[in-house]
Amino acid sequence: MNPNRVKQALKAGKRVVGTMISEMRNPEVAYILAAAGMDFLMVDTEHSSVGVESLQNVVRASRAAGVVPLARVTDNQYPFISRILDMGTMGIMVPRVNTAEEARNVVRYAKYPPQGQRGFGARGVMTDYEAVSVPDVVSWVNEHTLVIVQVESAEALAQLEQTARVPGIDVAVIGPNDLSISLGIPGDFEHPRFLKAVEQTFEICLKNGISPGVHTSNLQAVKRYREMGMCFLMYSTEARMLLDAATKAVHELVGETGKVGKAVY
């Protein structure tokens, strides 16, 4: 079974970089991102139309290409988390985790007993069709599944000290749009309140031994957060990067078109 190189790297204090898959269903995207040198991709099943069949196709290609496949689930509920993991993803990101109890539920749904309550349903996409015993699958999956919670509200920020101490949580990622809305400054990612929230999140995470992260399409912001100690570097989306590259090419060839506005994520 393939080790989760992203989880191993984070445990060793190393940086990993990846992006969100928001629109493309073609498995070829995994090979493209692998060629670019990315460590992981995050398939969005919260805000996109991706289904489980398309997800598994991208996951299978990711595992073959050497990119760690992760997915953002729709909600913090057992059917969403367990089924997404059964599609072969090596980790999940769960939105709207506001309290330590909600974080404990994430771990319960993502891990097999005795660490959690996930039902056993190992499939070929998870084991790469290796002949593996049930105890070995349970131990391997529990060790290598990356568990990420999102900090997306003032309540989540206030409770983060307790959430970060929940055993089994590996990463806490700020959802910038929802957090800024909750703080009363929608979309203002340079506002002192938002910057203070980022600093507070990083401080709490690093103190408690989990990795902090922020998902943004602002490359300079990612660099700034990296200098603050962020190792889980999630930059932009595949659609946004394609749009940015195409826009730059058009601008250089025919001049400014004025069609692309400020990114909202």
C-alpha positions in Angstrom: 0.0 0.0 0.0 1.2 3.5 -0.8 2.4 5.7 2.1 0.9 9.1 2.5 4.0 11.2 1.6 2.3 14.4 2.5 1.5 13.3 6.0 5.0 11.9 6.4 6.5 15.2 5.2 4.4 17.3 7.5 5.3 15.2 10.5 8.9 15.7 9.6 8.4 19.5 9.5 8.8 19.7 5.7 6.7 21.8 3.3 4.2 20.4 0.8 2.5 22.2 -2.0 -0.7 21.5 -3.9 -3.9 23.0 -5.3 -7.7 22.6 -5.3 -9.4 20.7 -8.1 -12.7 22.6 -8.6 -13.8 22.1 -12.3 -11.7 19.5 -14.2 -12.8 15.8 -14.1 -10.1 14.5 -16.5 -7.7 12.3 -14.7 -4.9 13.8 -16.9 -4.9 16.8 -14.5 -3.1 14.6 -11.9 -0.3 13.9 -14.3 0.0 17.6 -15.2 0.2 18.6 -11.5 2.8 15.8 -10.9 4.9 17.1 -13.7 4.7 20.5 -12.2 6.1 19.1 -9.0 3.1 19.4 -6.8 2.8 17.0 -3.8 -1.0 16.8 -3.5 -4.3 17.8 -5.1 -7.5 18.5 -3.2 -10.7 17.5 -5.1 -13.5 19.8 -4.0 -16.8 17.9 -3.3 -18.3 20.7 -1.2 -18.8 23.5 -3.8 -18.3 21.6 -7.1 -20.4 19.2 -9.1 -17.9 16.3 -8.9 -19.4 12.9 -8.2 -17.9 9.8 -6.7 -17.1 8.2 -10.0 -15.2 11.2 -11.3 -13.5 11.5 -8.0 -12.3 7.9 -8.1 -10.9 8.4 -11.6 -8.9 11.4 -10.5 -7.8 9.6 -7.3 -6.6 6.5 -9.3 -4.6 8.7 -11.7 -3.2 10.7 -8.8 -1.9 7.5 -7.0 -0.4 6.3 -10.3 1.2 9.7 -11.0 2.7 10.0 -7.5 0.5 12.9 -6.3 -1.3 12.4 -3.0 -5.1 12.6 -3.6 -7.1 14.5 -1.0 -10.7 15.7 -1.0 -12.8 18.3 0.7 -16.0 16.7 1.8 -19.5 18.2 1.6 -20.1 18.2 5.3 -19.0 16.8 8.7 -21.2 13.7 8.4 -20.3 10.0 8.3 -21.6 9.2 4.8 -19.7 12.0 3.2 -16.4 11.3 5.0 -16.3 7.5 4.9 -17.5 7.2 1.3 -15.0 9.8 0.0 -12.2 7.8 1.8 -13.5 4.6 0.3 -12.9 6.1 -3.1 -9.2 5.9 -2.4 -8.4 9.4 -1.2 -5.6 9.5 1.3 -7.1 12.3 3.4 -10.0 14.6 3.8 -10.6 18.3 4.5 -13.8 19.0 6.5 -15.5 22.4 6.3 -17.1 24.3 9.1 -15.5 22.5 12.1 -16.3 24.9 14.9 -15.7 22.9 18.1 -13.5 20.2 19.6 -16.5 17.9 19.6 -17.0 18.4 15.9 -13.3 17.7 15.4 -13.6 14.5 17.3 -16.5 13.5 15.1 -14.3 14.0 12.0 -11.7 11.6 13.5 -14.4 9.1 14.4 -15.7 9.0 10.8 -12.3 8.9 9.2 -10.5 6.3 11.2 -11.2 2.6 11.8 -11.5 1.2 15.4 -10.0 1.6 17.9 -9.3 5.2 16.8 -12.6 5.8 15.2 -15.9 4.2 14.1 -15.5 3.9 10.3 -17.0 0.8 8.8 -14.5 -1.5 7.0 -14.9 -1.6 3.3 -11.4 -1.8 1.8 -11.5 -1.7 -2.0 -8.9 -2.1 -4.8 -8.5 1.6 -5.2 -7.4 1.8 -1.6 -5.0 -1.2 -1.5 -3.9 -1.2 -5.2 -5.2 -4.8 -5.2 -2.5 -6.0 -2.9 -3.2 -9.0 -0.8 -3.4 -7.3 2.6 -4.9 -8.6 5.8 -7.8 -6.8 7.5 -5.6 -5.8 10.5 -2.9 -4.5 8.2 -5.4 -2.4 6.3 -6.8 -1.0 9.5 -3.4 -0.1 10.9 -2.1 1.3 7.6 -5.2 3.5 6.8 -5.4 4.8 10.4 -1.7 5.8 10.2 -1.7 7.3 6.7 -5.0 9.1 6.4 -4.5 12.8 6.6 -7.2 14.6 8.6 -7.7 18.4 7.9 -10.3 20.7 9.5 -11.3 24.1 8.2 -11.4 27.2 10.4 -14.2 29.3 8.8 -15.9 31.2 11.6 -15.2 33.4 14.6 -16.5 30.6 16.7 -14.0 28.1 15.2 -11.3 30.6 15.9 -12.3 31.0 19.5 -12.4 27.3 20.0 -9.3 26.4 18.0 -7.1 25.9 21.1 -9.3 22.9 22.1 -9.8 21.7 18.5 -6.1 21.6 17.9 -5.6 19.3 20.8 -8.0 16.6 19.5 -5.9 13.4 18.8 -6.0 12.6 15.1 -6.2 16.1 13.7 -3.2 16.8 11.4 -3.9 20.2 9.8 -6.1 23.2 10.3 -6.8 25.3 7.2 -8.4 28.7 7.2 -11.3 29.2 4.8 -10.6 32.8 4.0 -13.9 33.8 2.4 -16.2 32.3 5.1 -13.9 33.5 7.9 -13.8 37.0 6.6 -17.6 37.0 6.3 -17.9 35.8 9.8 -15.5 38.5 11.0 -17.7 41.2 9.3 -15.1 42.0 6.7 -16.1 39.9 3.7 -13.3 39.4 1.2 -10.9 41.9 2.9 -7.9 39.6 3.4 -5.6 42.5 4.3 -7.9 43.8 7.1 -6.2 43.8 10.5 -8.9 41.5 11.9 -8.2 38.9 9.2 -4.5 39.1 9.6 -4.8 38.8 13.3 -7.0 35.7 12.8 -4.3 34.2 10.6 -1.6 34.9 13.1 -3.7 33.5 16.0 -4.4 30.3 13.9 -0.8 29.8 13.1 0.3 30.3 16.7 -2.2 27.9 18.1 -1.5 25.2 15.5 2.3 25.3 15.8 2.0 25.3 19.6 -0.1 22.2 19.5 1.9 20.3 16.9 -0.5 20.5 14.0 0.1 22.1 10.6 -1.6 25.5 9.8 -2.7 26.4 6.3 -4.6 28.9 4.3 -6.1 28.3 0.8 -5.6 31.3 -1.4 -4.9 32.2 -5.0 -2.6 35.1 -3.9 0.9 33.7 -4.4 2.5 36.5 -2.5 0.2 35.7 0.5 1.2 32.1 0.3 4.8 33.1 0.4 4.1 35.3 3.4 2.3 32.6 5.2 5.2 30.2 4.4 7.5 32.5 6.2 5.1 32.5 9.2 5.5 28.7 9.5 2.9 27.3 7.1 4.0 23.9 5.7 0.7 22.9 4.1 0.9 25.2 1.1 -2.5 25.1 -0.8 -2.4 27.5 -3.7 -5.3 28.5 -6.0 -7.3 26.0 -8.1 -6.6 24.3 -11.4 -9.2 26.5 -13.1 -7.8 29.7 -11.6 -4.2 28.8 -12.7 -5.4 28.0 -16.2 -7.3 31.3 -16.3 -4.4 33.3 -15.0 -1.9 31.8 -17.5 -4.3 32.2 -20.4 -5.1 35.8 -19.4 -1.4 36.7 -19.1 -0.8 35.2 -22.6 -3.7 37.1 -24.2 -2.6 40.3 -22.5 1.0 40.0 -23.8 -0.2 39.2 -27.3 -3.1 41.5 -27.9 -3.3 43.8 -24.8 -5.5 44.2 -21.8 -9.0 42.7 -22.2 -10.4 43.8 -18.9 -12.4 40.6 -18.6 -10.8 39.2 -15.5 -11.5 40.7 -12.1 -10.1 40.2 -8.7 -10.0 36.6 -7.5 -12.4 35.7 -4.7 -10.4 32.8 -3.5 
